Amino acid sequence: MAIEYTSKIQILEHGGIEQILRLLSSLDPDVQKNCVESLNLLVQDFQSRAAVCELNGIFPLLELLKSEYPVIQSLGLKTLATLTSNVECRVKLKEYNALDNLVEILETKELNDLHVDALSVVMNCIEDVDILQLLVAKGALGKILSFAEFSSVFDIQKIAAKAIAKAAKNRENRIILHEKEVERVLGTLLLIDNSGVKTAACQAISSMCENHTSKEDFRKLGIPRLVQLLSSDDGEVKEAAALALAKLTTDNFANVNAVAEEEGIEPLILLLSDPKDGAVANAATVLINMASQEALRLTMQTYGIMPAIVGPLQSANDLVQTKAALTVAALACDANARNELRIAGGLGPLTKLLNSMNSEVRRNACWAVMVCANDEPNANELSSFGALEILQEINQSGSRKNYFSEAAQNKLLDSNLSLKYSLMGYLLSCNIIYDGFYDYGKKRPGEKHLSLKDLWAQGVNHHRAVLLINAKPPEPLPFILDERPDTSGRSTSAASKSSYKDKTSTTVSSPAEDKQDSASRRSTSPSKMSSKATGKIKSKSKKEEEKTKEEEEQLAKLQAEALAAKEGWSPPLDSNLQEYITVVTSTIIPLNRIKDQIVALAQFVAEEMGGPIEQNKLHEFSWEIHISELKLELQSNIIPIGKIKKGTFFHRALLFKTLADKIGIGCSLVRGNYNRAWNVIKLVDDSPKGVTGLLLPPKAYIVDLMFKPGNLMEQKSVDADRYQHI
């Protein structure tokens, strides 16, 4: 009856436990044996354990230890071992001074059949600090640990290790155990040829690692043996060993180096593919702890850490997902590691973790995305998987967003400025416009983000023109047309190569010559950057310049076609933008004052895009017709910014930001409504006369590129507001 749960309840309710305890003192050994066996089964239930303690059942059980029948003694010890899982029962045991009797049993070799059960009772008791201190005072703790260390019985060693693990959860107990050199005992148990003992010893080491001095002792006594256990055939042993190493390497660089010296990195990475979730999570934790050192990160990469972490990223276990995402965040700070993760297909599973309902998984996934998005290819791939849309949803939720979700979104956008400007409507001064940037207008909700190649494939349509920034020429490629011989005896391919060389040698000048020529054609004074000066620059040798430009454009077209044939497609070169960059580099950078540079650049941009416009005649400035003509001329919706000669607010603001970034002038770009856009710069005003050493805070100004080019309007002023809005 004592086996079934319902029967146990009935026995308890009808006072059966009290009657059983009374019969323990019977003179009939059969009665004693049956009663203690029934009691041993009953106390498996916590209600029965409490009842035995309340009925003072500890004393009659201790009396059974004096029986001359080993079976009665063994059952009595087993019952006490179960009862001592309750604090109240351990207190009673201490009151009856039963520990001395138990230690005496352990010291008696003739009672070796009782050693396992007696040790179970004692080791349960050391969970209490006062009992542990009592054992120390009596000199019994050292004997018990030594007994467990050198015993040949696996069960004794396993019980001892498990008891140490439980006792070590208490800080005072850890100090006492450390003083008794428990680290040496556990190190010895790691060598025992029994999986259960090794597992229990690893768990005890994990508990003792809360004590810093124990971590130091385990460096020599435990780490080499734990690293070996990572390759064990037993899954429980591998999981426990990885847990112990995770605890040992947390906030301890010396132990991290010790694991690396013992060649623990490779087995840890192999453990990431283990079928046991606990082993994977623990191994990932160790690798995270080791990733704080650059040299070890590089070593992990040589062993294939990034491809190996893709599997854990796809796990269904929340803990594994958490650790896997954190591993990516720790290791992806290196560019090569990020590249390996992308090639291994890890960005897709990482993006899926952003949708996790577990806050810790979601947080670490955001962290990992933030780190991975440092490279444009990674940022583009993450965006293609929908990471940006997911992060936007997270950040709109008060309960789901976190610090890393906002940082990840910003990092994704910073690595894809075209998308950032389309989505957010602004670029900060730290967002440097690169070659290949394009502005396709404000992104509508639910609209798919199209790449430049996709936009190019659309051809001419009624949509807004896409403004392209690309002053980087394609890589020079040989043009192989046809191998048929010509009349001169050379093949046509050789002739084309010769023509190509002649053309490049006669039409493409050196950068120094370009800079010198541009400097002679452009004035360095802001006041001279007017229509008159521009006319003077363009009037001299106009035919030669036009001829040179045609040849350069033809060469760029041929190179682009060759590159397109090789790689599929490349954005067209903007030779006009190249010239703009050369001019502003040679004429504006030499100006001493930053304000003069800004004014000169504003006047230059305005002149190249149609000149100043009277504010009351803005409606007569027919820039739309000019843009439509360019679309038809190029047979594309994509227009290089340098092609535009009649540009309005958003054309000029984009060109100003592009050129300012090229020459090191910090400015931001803001998109407004109704084709408005403007640039914001910050300047520090001069100190008042007679005052020295006064550092004034910078003020924000809007740069006029339309009406009075070069005029700086203080932000939030009436003039600035009129410039920004209709």
Number of C-alpha atoms within 10 A of each C-alpha: 12 18 12 10 13 10 13 21 16 13 18 15 10 10 11 14 24 17 12 19 22 13 18 22 16 13 9 10 15 11 15 22 21 16 22 27 19 18 24 23 18 26 21 17 15 14 13 20 25 15 16 21 19 13 12 14 22 23 15 16 22 19 13 22 20 12 14 10 12 15 14 23 24 21 24 27 27 21 25 27 22 20 28 24 16 16 14 15 23 25 17 17 21 16 10 12 11 16 20 15 14 21 19 13 19 23 15 11 11 10 13 14 15 22 22 21 25 27 26 23 25 27 25 25 27 22 23 19 17 15 18 22 17 16 21 16 10 11 11 18 22 16 15 18 22 13 17 23 21 13 12 11 12 18 19 21 29 22 23 29 30 21 22 28 22 19 25 26 17 16 14 17 22 23 16 17 22 18 11 15 15 24 24 16 20 28 24 17 26 23 15 16 10 15 20 19 25 28 26 27 33 31 23 26 31 23 20 32 25 18 15 12 12 21 25 17 18 23 18 14 18 26 25 18 17 28 24 15 24 25 17 15 10 13 18 18 26 31 26 26 33 29 25 27 30 23 22 30 25 18 12 15 15 14 23 26 17 17 22 16 11 14 14 23 23 16 16 25 23 17 23 24 17 18 10 14 20 20 26 29 27 27 31 29 25 26 27 22 22 28 23 14 13 13 10 18 22 17 15 21 17 12 15 17 26 27 18 19 23 24 17 25 27 17 16 10 13 19 18 26 29 24 26 31 28 23 25 30 22 20 29 25 17 16 14 14 23 25 16 17 23 20 13 15 13 22 24 19 19 26 25 17 23 22 18 16 11 15 17 17 23 27 23 25 33 31 23 26 32 22 26 30 26 21 17 16 16 23 25 20 16 21 21 15 17 15 27 22 14 18 26 14 14 21 18 12 11 8 9 18 19 17 11 21 27 18 17 24 23 17 20 28 25 23 19 24 23 23 25 22 24 20 16 14 16 19 23 16 20 11 20 20 22 17 16 17 19 25 22 22 20 16 16 10 7 7 7 10 17 12 12 20 12 10 16 18 11 11 14 17 13 8 9 13 21 20 23 25 25 22 23 16 18 19 10 13 13 15 16 13 13 11 12 10 13 12 7 8 9 13 16 18 18 18 18 17 16 12 12 15 12 11 14 14 11 10 15 15 11 10 10 9 11 16 20 14 14 20 18 14 17 21 20 21 15 21 13 15 22 19 17 9 16 17 11 12 16 14 11 11 9 11 11 10 13 12 12 15 16 14 17 17 17 12 18 20 16 18 22 22 19 21 19 14 11 11 9 10 15 20 21 23 24 22 21 17 21 15 16 18 18 20 24 25 19 21 22 24 19 12 16 9 9 15 19 18 24 24 22 27 27 28 27 27 26 32 22 19 22 18 20 17 18 12 11 8 8 12 10 9 14 12 17 13 11 13 20 17 12 19 20 13 10 14 14 18 25 26 22 24 24 23 18 20 17 20 25 23 21 23 23 27 27 26 24 27 25 23 21 24 19 17 15 12 21 20 25 24 23 19 23 16 10 11 14 18 22 25 25 23 21 19 14 13 12 10 12 9 6 5 8 8 6 9 10 12 10 11 13 17 20 25 26 27 32 27 16 17 23 25 17 21 18 18 17 13 12 11 14 18 14 10 21 21 12 9
